[in-house]
Amino acid sequence: MLFALVGVAASSSSGRGAPARQGTSTVIIDGVSVVDVVRGVVRAQMRVVIRNTRIVSVERAPRTALPPPADTVIDGRGKFLIPGLWDMHVHIDTTEAWFFPLAIAAGVTSVRDMGGLLSRVRRWKQPVAPGVLRPAIIAAGPLVTGPVPDTDSRLVRVANAVQGRRVVDTLLDRGVDFIKVHDWLGRDAYLAVAAEARARGSYIAGHLPIAVDPIDAVRARQRSIEHMGSGWSGLLLFASGDRRVIDSVSKWANVAAGTSDLMKHFTRSWQRRLADSFSPARARSLCSTLAGGRVWLTPTTYFSAYLTLMPLNAALLRDPRLNYLPPSVRDLAPEVVPADRFSRAARTSPNISVYETRARLIRICRDQGVQFLAGTDVGPYSPMIPGFYLHDELERFVADGFTPTQALRTATINPARFFNAADTLGSVAPGKRADLVLLDANPLTNISNIRRINAVILNGILIDQAHRQQMLDSLSARFATH
């Protein structure tokens, strides 16, 4: 049950500026340079043949005529073909109307929804309505947490191991693909949730709960840890050489009081101590433990940078891509990026030192063999642009020491391997699902070329440049009138 898609692209009428009809078409991309994300090389002058929803051949382009029949032939000379991108940490929630077109226009053909309403998961498992395009979706449903005083319907509160096992059975019976664990889940309940998920052929992924350490996560076979642990500094605690720093969070944690009570302890002086106490030796031991337990990391680095580094640039609030968002979401920008973050003092804030220390930990984990996934944490709770912020996330990977090839893998072949589905996803090869992105420049020489999208192929449906622009323009026009 590691891989079960709950959404695929629907068919749409063919025509100029519209996607080709799914299930009846043959698309040939001729003379294209295929980016081999597994080997990290580019194979030039290739002919890629797509029939219906699958790639049927990837061969050196002969100098002979094209094989008939072909509904669409794309001149791929000077262009680069990559697998469709995954965003491995999103919260779609109630945003389908703008989330789906933005993701697809940015080349994000598949997503992992990391928590939301159970009713949405059920909806995504239904057949797609004619004329609708949407990415493939793997979904967790409600977040499993401790008995917090929070009535949010996207949370399931668990007080003990017995309740934990029951919740897992209920959620899996109702169609979720895996179990998302969150900050306040107690250790006994966490271990019971993990064991029951495994017994049902599923798994857990999510935060590293405050009451849980990395050894517990390995023993529980937690498949991925998000945000480098949690909003409470997470894995950085276990790379600290100061035991008092590690113990302080568990001492402060009070599930009855909840998040606001805990947050008041994260003062500037405490954050400075956390950064200053970073131990490379402990970090290597931590990362070796995670690698040995095959725990994947989804650092959502751009969102962390958004909250710490990006506010130093006031242009963030003038990002033209914000026009693709509803005003209700766009107007959240001043709350996420308050004015005082632009002050000179912010340039030397402890938050930045923690961010830089976090980046050191990420590099050490990479060097110790931990595998990474690209995720953005986009959702209706902050002014982040679905799809396009995955490009920003890949750039942050490179800025933090990854090669462009390593960064690109986090959004292509790595998710396929995570889901044990590399035989059908994650690379440009015969038999793979036809989720592809055609670029105008090579992303292996500069990861920013991931932005230079010429066309997207979603489960065999060609979305050309004209149609991509139409999708974006319609969103701008729609939200400009509200």
C-alpha positions as CSV (number, residue, x, y, z in Angstrom):
1,M,0.0,0.0,0.0
2,L,3.0,2.3,-0.3
3,F,1.8,3.7,-3.6
4,A,-1.8,4.2,-4.5
5,L,-2.7,7.2,-6.6
6,V,-5.9,8.9,-5.7
7,G,-6.1,11.3,-8.6
8,V,-5.2,11.4,-12.3
9,A,-5.7,13.9,-15.1
10,A,-9.0,13.9,-16.8
11,S,-9.6,14.0,-20.5
12,S,-10.3,17.3,-22.2
13,S,-11.3,18.3,-25.7
14,S,-8.5,18.8,-28.2
15,G,-7.8,21.9,-30.2
16,R,-5.5,24.9,-30.4
17,G,-4.3,25.9,-27.0
18,A,-6.1,22.9,-25.3
19,P,-4.7,19.6,-24.2
20,A,-4.9,16.6,-26.5
21,R,-7.6,14.0,-25.8
22,Q,-6.4,11.4,-23.3
23,G,-6.7,7.8,-24.2
24,T,-6.7,8.2,-28.0
25,S,-3.5,10.2,-28.8
26,T,0.1,9.6,-29.8
27,V,2.5,12.3,-29.0
28,I,6.1,12.3,-30.4
29,I,8.8,14.6,-29.1
30,D,11.5,14.5,-31.7
31,G,15.2,15.5,-31.4
32,V,14.9,16.3,-27.7
33,S,17.6,16.1,-25.0
34,V,16.4,13.7,-22.4
35,V,17.6,14.5,-18.8
36,D,18.5,11.2,-17.2
37,V,17.9,12.0,-13.5
38,V,19.1,8.6,-12.4
39,R,22.6,8.9,-14.0
40,G,22.7,12.7,-13.9
41,V,23.4,13.0,-17.6
42,V,21.7,14.4,-20.7
43,R,21.0,12.2,-23.7
44,A,20.9,14.3,-26.8
45,Q,18.9,13.9,-30.0
46,M,16.3,11.5,-28.7
47,R,12.8,10.6,-30.0
48,V,10.2,10.0,-27.2
49,V,7.0,8.4,-28.2
50,I,4.0,8.7,-25.9
51,R,0.8,6.7,-26.6
52,N,-2.2,7.3,-24.4
53,T,-0.9,7.6,-20.8
54,R,2.5,5.8,-21.2
55,I,5.9,6.4,-22.7
56,V,6.3,3.6,-25.3
57,S,9.8,4.3,-26.5
58,V,12.9,6.5,-25.9
59,E,15.4,6.1,-28.7
60,R,18.1,7.9,-30.6
61,A,16.2,10.0,-33.1
62,P,16.8,8.5,-36.6
63,R,17.1,10.7,-39.6
64,T,14.2,8.9,-41.2
65,A,10.6,10.0,-41.3
66,L,8.5,9.9,-38.2
67,P,6.5,6.7,-37.6
68,P,2.8,7.1,-38.5
69,P,0.4,7.8,-37.1
70,A,1.0,10.7,-34.6
71,D,-1.6,13.1,-33.4
72,T,1.0,15.6,-32.2
73,V,4.6,16.0,-33.1
74,I,6.8,18.4,-31.0
75,D,10.0,19.7,-32.3
76,G,12.3,19.0,-29.4
77,R,15.5,20.4,-30.8
78,G,17.2,22.7,-28.3
79,K,14.8,21.5,-25.5
80,F,15.2,19.3,-22.5
81,L,12.7,16.7,-21.2
82,I,12.5,15.9,-17.5
83,P,10.1,13.7,-15.5
84,G,7.0,15.5,-14.1
85,L,7.7,17.1,-10.7
86,W,6.5,16.0,-7.3
87,D,5.7,18.3,-4.4
88,M,6.0,16.0,-1.5
89,H,4.5,18.3,1.1
90,V,1.3,20.3,0.3
91,H,-2.0,21.0,2.0
92,I,-4.6,21.4,-0.8
93,D,-7.5,21.7,1.6
94,T,-10.2,23.7,-0.2
95,T,-8.0,25.3,-2.8
96,E,-8.5,23.0,-5.8
97,A,-9.8,25.7,-8.1
98,W,-6.5,27.5,-8.0
99,F,-4.1,24.9,-6.6
100,F,-4.5,22.5,-9.5
101,P,-3.9,24.8,-12.4
102,L,-1.0,26.5,-10.7
103,A,0.7,23.2,-9.9
104,I,0.2,21.9,-13.4
105,A,1.4,25.1,-15.1
106,A,4.6,24.8,-13.0
107,G,5.2,21.2,-14.1
108,V,4.1,19.7,-10.8
109,T,2.2,16.6,-12.0
110,S,1.9,14.8,-8.6
111,V,1.6,15.8,-5.0
112,R,1.6,14.3,-1.5
113,D,-1.1,16.0,0.6
114,M,0.2,16.0,4.2
115,G,-3.0,16.6,6.1
116,G,-6.5,17.9,5.6
117,L,-10.2,17.1,5.7
118,L,-11.1,13.4,5.2
119,S,-14.0,14.5,2.9
120,R,-11.4,15.8,0.5
121,V,-9.6,12.5,0.3
122,R,-12.8,10.8,-0.5
123,R,-13.5,13.4,-3.2
124,W,-10.1,13.0,-4.8
125,K,-10.6,9.2,-5.0
126,Q,-13.7,9.7,-7.2
127,P,-13.3,9.7,-11.0
128,V,-12.3,13.1,-12.3
129,A,-15.0,15.2,-14.0
130,P,-14.6,15.6,-17.8
131,G,-12.6,18.6,-18.7
132,V,-10.8,18.8,-15.3
133,L,-7.0,18.6,-15.0
134,R,-5.5,17.7,-11.7
135,P,-2.2,16.3,-10.5
136,A,-2.0,12.8,-9.1
137,I,-2.6,12.9,-5.3
138,I,-1.3,10.8,-2.4
139,A,-3.2,11.9,0.7
140,A,-3.0,11.5,4.5
141,G,-6.3,12.9,5.6
142,P,-6.5,14.3,9.1
143,L,-3.4,14.7,11.2
144,V,-3.0,12.4,14.2
145,T,-1.9,14.3,17.2
146,G,-2.2,14.3,21.0
147,P,-5.3,15.4,23.1
148,V,-4.7,19.1,22.3
149,P,-7.5,21.6,23.1
150,D,-8.0,22.3,19.4
151,T,-11.3,21.6,17.6
152,D,-9.9,21.8,14.1
153,S,-11.6,19.0,12.0
154,R,-8.3,18.4,10.2
155,L,-6.9,16.9,13.5
156,V,-7.6,13.6,15.2
157,R,-6.7,13.7,18.9
158,V,-5.3,10.5,20.4
159,A,-4.6,10.1,24.2
160,N,-3.2,6.6,24.4
161,A,-2.1,3.5,22.4
162,V,-5.6,1.9,22.3
163,Q,-7.1,5.1,20.7
164,G,-4.1,5.3,18.4
165,R,-4.7,1.8,16.9
166,R,-8.4,2.5,16.5
167,V,-7.8,5.8,14.7
168,V,-5.4,4.2,12.3
169,D,-7.9,1.5,11.4
170,T,-10.6,4.1,10.9
171,L,-8.6,6.3,8.7
172,L,-7.2,3.5,6.5
173,D,-10.7,2.0,6.2
174,R,-11.9,5.4,5.0
175,G,-9.3,5.6,2.3
176,V,-6.3,7.6,3.4
177,D,-3.0,6.5,1.9
178,F,-0.8,6.8,5.0
179,I,-0.9,8.2,8.5
180,K,0.4,11.7,9.3
181,V,1.8,12.1,12.8
182,H,2.1,15.5,14.5
183,D,3.8,17.3,17.3
184,W,1.7,16.4,20.4
185,L,1.4,12.7,19.9
186,G,2.6,10.9,23.0
187,R,5.4,8.3,22.7
188,D,3.2,5.2,23.5
189,A,0.5,6.4,21.2
190,Y,3.0,7.1,18.5
191,L,4.6,3.7,18.6
192,A,1.1,2.1,18.6
193,V,0.0,4.2,15.6
194,A,3.1,3.2,13.7
195,A,2.8,-0.5,14.5
196,E,-0.9,-0.6,13.5
197,A,-0.1,1.3,10.2
198,R,2.6,-1.3,9.4
199,A,0.2,-4.2,10.3
200,R,-2.3,-2.7,7.8
201,G,0.4,-2.4,5.0
202,S,0.7,1.4,5.4
203,Y,3.2,3.7,7.1
204,I,3.6,6.9,9.1
205,A,5.1,10.1,8.0
206,G,5.1,13.7,9.3
207,H,6.6,15.6,12.2
208,L,8.9,14.2,14.8
209,P,6.6,14.5,17.8
210,I,8.0,16.3,20.8
211,A,7.9,13.2,23.0
212,V,9.7,11.1,20.3
213,D,13.4,10.9,19.5
214,P,15.1,9.8,16.2
215,I,15.7,6.3,17.6
216,D,12.0,5.9,18.2
217,A,11.3,7.1,14.6
218,V,13.7,4.5,13.2
219,R,12.2,1.8,15.3
220,A,8.7,2.8,14.3
221,R,9.8,2.9,10.6
222,Q,8.6,6.4,10.1
223,R,9.0,6.8,6.4
224,S,9.7,10.5,6.2
225,I,10.3,13.4,8.7
226,E,9.0,16.8,7.6
227,H,10.5,20.3,8.2
228,M,13.6,18.7,9.7
229,G,11.5,17.5,12.6
230,S,8.9,20.1,13.5
231,G,8.4,23.8,14.3
232,W,10.2,23.3,17.6
233,S,13.6,23.0,16.1
234,G,13.2,19.2,15.7
235,L,16.3,17.3,14.6
236,L,18.5,20.3,15.5
237,L,17.9,19.4,19.1
238,F,19.5,16.0,18.7
239,A,22.6,17.6,17.0
240,S,23.2,19.8,20.0
241,G,26.1,19.2,22.3
242,D,24.2,20.9,25.2
243,R,22.0,18.4,27.0
244,R,20.2,21.3,28.7
245,V,19.0,22.5,25.3
246,I,17.6,19.1,24.4
247,D,15.9,18.6,27.7
248,S,14.4,22.0,27.8
249,V,11.8,21.4,25.1
250,S,10.4,18.3,26.7
251,K,10.3,20.1,30.0
252,W,8.4,23.0,28.4
253,A,6.0,20.8,26.4
254,N,2.6,20.8,27.9
255,V,-0.1,19.3,25.7
256,A,-2.8,20.8,27.8
257,A,-1.5,24.3,27.2
258,G,-0.8,23.7,23.6
259,T,1.3,25.6,21.0
260,S,1.1,29.1,22.3
261,D,2.5,28.2,25.7
262,L,5.4,26.3,24.2
263,M,6.3,29.1,21.7
264,K,6.9,31.7,24.4
265,H,10.0,29.7,25.5
266,F,11.7,30.0,22.1
267,T,13.4,33.3,22.9
268,R,16.3,34.8,20.9
269,S,18.8,33.7,23.6
270,W,17.5,30.1,23.5
271,Q,17.7,30.0,19.7
272,R,21.3,31.4,19.9
273,R,22.2,28.6,22.4
274,L,20.7,26.0,20.1
275,A,22.8,27.3,17.1
276,D,26.0,27.7,19.2
277,S,25.7,24.2,20.7
278,F,25.6,22.5,17.3
279,S,27.9,19.5,17.3
280,P,29.1,18.1,13.9
281,A,29.9,14.8,15.6
282,R,26.5,14.4,17.1
283,A,25.0,15.6,13.7
284,R,26.9,12.8,11.9
285,S,25.7,10.2,14.4
286,L,22.1,11.5,14.1
287,C,22.2,11.4,10.3
288,S,23.8,8.0,10.2
289,T,21.0,6.7,12.4
290,L,18.4,8.2,10.0
291,A,20.1,6.8,6.9
292,G,20.4,3.3,8.5
293,G,16.7,3.4,9.3
294,R,15.9,4.6,5.7
295,V,14.1,7.6,7.1
296,W,13.6,10.2,4.3
297,L,13.7,14.0,5.0
298,T,11.5,16.6,3.5
299,P,13.0,19.8,4.8
300,T,10.6,22.3,3.3
301,T,13.6,24.6,3.2
302,Y,12.1,27.4,1.2
303,F,9.3,28.0,3.7
304,S,11.9,28.2,6.5
305,A,13.9,30.7,4.4
306,Y,10.7,32.5,3.7
307,L,10.2,33.1,7.4
308,T,13.8,34.0,8.2
309,L,15.9,35.1,5.2
310,M,13.4,36.2,2.6
311,P,11.9,39.0,4.7
312,L,15.1,40.9,4.3
313,N,14.0,41.6,0.8
314,A,10.8,43.7,0.6
315,A,10.4,42.6,-3.0
316,L,8.8,39.4,-1.7
317,L,5.6,41.3,-1.1
318,R,5.7,42.5,-4.7
319,D,6.1,39.0,-6.2
320,P,3.9,39.2,-9.4
321,R,3.0,35.5,-8.9
322,L,0.9,36.6,-5.9
323,N,-1.7,37.7,-8.5
324,Y,-2.5,34.1,-9.1
325,L,-3.8,33.7,-5.5
326,P,-7.2,34.8,-4.1
327,P,-7.1,38.1,-2.2
328,S,-7.9,36.3,1.0
329,V,-4.6,34.3,0.8
330,R,-2.6,37.1,-0.8
331,D,-3.5,39.4,2.0
332,L,-1.8,37.1,4.5
333,A,1.6,38.3,3.3
334,P,1.9,41.1,5.9
335,E,1.1,38.7,8.7
336,V,3.7,36.1,7.5
337,V,6.2,38.8,6.8
338,P,5.6,41.5,9.4
339,A,7.2,44.9,8.9
340,D,9.7,44.6,11.7
341,R,11.4,41.7,9.8
342,F,12.8,44.3,7.3
343,S,14.7,46.1,10.0
344,R,18.5,46.1,10.1
345,A,18.4,44.2,13.4
346,A,16.7,41.3,11.6
347,R,19.8,40.7,9.6
348,T,21.6,39.4,12.7
349,S,18.6,37.7,14.4
350,P,19.0,34.3,16.0
351,N,16.5,33.0,13.6
352,I,19.0,33.3,10.8
353,S,21.7,31.6,12.8
354,V,19.3,28.7,13.4
355,Y,18.5,28.6,9.7
356,E,22.2,28.4,8.8
357,T,22.8,25.7,11.3
358,R,19.8,23.8,9.9
359,A,21.4,24.0,6.5
360,R,24.6,22.5,8.0
361,L,22.6,19.6,9.3
362,I,21.0,19.0,6.0
363,R,24.4,18.9,4.2
364,I,25.7,16.4,6.8
365,C,22.6,14.2,6.4
366,R,23.1,14.2,2.7
367,D,26.7,13.2,3.1
368,Q,25.8,10.5,5.5
369,G,23.4,9.0,2.9
370,V,20.0,10.3,4.0
371,Q,17.6,10.6,1.1
372,F,15.7,13.9,0.5
373,L,12.3,14.8,-0.9
374,A,11.3,18.2,-2.2
375,G,8.2,19.7,-0.5
376,T,6.9,23.3,0.0
377,D,4.2,23.2,2.7
378,V,2.0,25.3,0.4
379,G,-1.6,25.7,1.5
380,P,-4.3,28.3,2.1
381,Y,-2.6,29.5,5.3
382,S,0.2,31.5,3.8
383,P,0.8,33.4,0.5
384,M,2.9,30.7,-1.1
385,I,2.2,29.9,-4.8
386,P,1.5,26.2,-5.5
387,G,3.8,24.6,-8.1
388,F,6.0,27.6,-8.6
389,Y,7.3,27.5,-5.0
390,L,8.7,24.0,-5.8
391,H,11.1,25.7,-8.2
392,D,12.1,27.9,-5.3
393,E,12.6,24.9,-3.1
394,L,14.9,23.2,-5.6
395,E,16.9,26.4,-5.8
396,R,17.2,26.4,-2.0
397,F,18.6,22.9,-2.2
398,V,21.3,24.1,-4.5
399,A,22.0,27.2,-2.4
400,D,22.5,24.9,0.6
401,G,25.1,22.7,-1.1
402,F,23.3,20.2,-3.3
403,T,24.2,19.9,-7.0
404,P,21.5,20.6,-9.6
405,T,21.2,16.9,-10.3
406,Q,20.8,16.1,-6.6
407,A,18.2,18.8,-6.2
408,L,16.2,17.6,-9.3
409,R,16.2,14.1,-8.0
410,T,14.4,15.2,-4.8
411,A,11.3,16.0,-7.0
412,T,11.5,13.2,-9.5
413,I,13.2,9.8,-9.0
414,N,13.4,10.1,-5.2
415,P,9.6,10.3,-4.7
416,A,9.2,7.4,-7.1
417,R,11.7,5.4,-5.0
418,F,10.0,6.5,-1.8
419,F,6.7,5.0,-3.0
420,N,8.5,1.9,-4.3
421,A,7.2,2.9,-7.8
422,A,10.4,3.6,-9.7
423,D,9.3,1.0,-12.3
424,T,6.5,3.3,-13.4
425,L,7.4,6.8,-12.2
426,G,10.2,9.3,-11.8
427,S,12.2,9.1,-15.0
428,V,11.9,9.3,-18.8
429,A,11.9,5.7,-19.9
430,P,9.7,3.2,-21.8
431,G,6.8,1.9,-19.7
432,K,6.7,5.0,-17.4
433,R,3.6,7.1,-16.9
434,A,3.7,10.0,-19.3
435,D,4.1,12.8,-16.7
436,L,6.8,15.1,-18.3
437,V,8.0,18.6,-18.5
438,L,9.6,20.1,-21.6
439,L,12.1,22.9,-20.7
440,D,13.9,25.5,-22.9
441,A,17.2,25.1,-21.1
442,N,19.2,22.4,-19.2
443,P,18.4,22.2,-15.5
444,L,21.6,20.2,-14.8
445,T,23.7,23.2,-15.6
446,N,21.5,25.7,-13.7
447,I,18.6,24.5,-11.5
448,S,16.8,27.8,-12.2
449,N,16.2,26.5,-15.7
450,I,13.4,24.5,-14.1
451,R,11.4,27.6,-14.5
452,R,11.7,27.8,-18.3
453,I,8.8,25.5,-19.1
454,N,7.8,25.0,-22.7
455,A,5.1,22.4,-22.2
456,V,3.7,19.9,-19.7
457,I,2.5,16.4,-20.3
458,L,0.1,15.2,-17.6
459,N,-0.7,11.5,-17.7
460,G,-0.4,11.6,-21.5
461,I,-2.3,15.0,-22.0
462,L,-0.2,17.7,-23.7
463,I,-0.6,21.1,-22.2
464,D,1.3,23.4,-24.5
465,Q,2.6,26.9,-23.8
466,A,-0.6,28.6,-25.0
467,H,-2.8,26.5,-22.7
468,R,-0.4,27.0,-19.8
469,Q,-0.6,30.7,-20.2
470,Q,-4.3,30.6,-20.5
471,M,-4.5,28.8,-17.2
472,L,-2.4,31.4,-15.5
473,D,-4.2,34.4,-17.1
474,S,-7.6,33.1,-16.1
475,L,-6.5,33.0,-12.5
476,S,-5.1,36.5,-12.6
477,A,-8.3,37.8,-14.2
478,R,-10.5,36.0,-11.8
479,F,-8.8,37.2,-8.7
480,A,-8.3,40.7,-10.0
481,T,-12.1,41.2,-10.0
482,H,-12.5,40.3,-6.3
